[in-house]
Amino acid sequence: MRFRITTHSGHPAPPEALDRLIGELGERRGRARFRKVGPEIRVVWGGSEEAGWDRPERIELERTELLRLLAERCRASDGLQLDWFAVGPMD
């Protein structure tokens, strides 16, 4: 599953928020691979083993797991706030 992380339009984030977040996440963490492309972070989550799931159910489950990971990294960092970011599917 592929997701994108952007700054949330409803919560003002500093201009460097995505750069700081990708610095906290690195290229790979758990089931996720991260890459900054322009004004967003692209995420490849999981693998093909979930292919039999109903797509909407899978999207929401994996999005929730990704949000938990982001919340953990924001708590562990100095000054990042989860509210600054929005996560949505790319496909």
Secondary structure, DSSP 8 states (H G I E B T S, - for coil): -EEEEEE-TTS---TTHHHHHHHHH-SEETTEEEEEETTEEEEEES-GGGTTS-HHHHHHHHHHHHHHHHHHHHHHSSS--GGGEEEEE--
